[in-house]
């Protein structure tokens, strides 16, 4: 993922990084790379935030440790983010 951040990341971009534990090394590396490139990082993790939390500008750590439950709780967060982004770029669509 770090290579993709290097290849696709541009000034003022935001990386949305998702890891149930916050410790997935490939996701952590992508966050480190994004920060080195001065991108903003929004992280979605489970309860503790794991290693990722130190590299996130915004951390949404859902109150759960079990993988399946963390992933289930991430769904409404992702939908809300998509709605906010859509409204920002395309106006208030219902």
Secondary structure, DSSP 8 states (H G I E B T S, - for coil): -HHHHHHH--TT-EEEEE-SSS--HHHHHHHHHHHHTT-EEEEEESTT-TGGGGG-SEEEE-S--SHHHHHHHHHHHHHHHHHHHHHHHH----
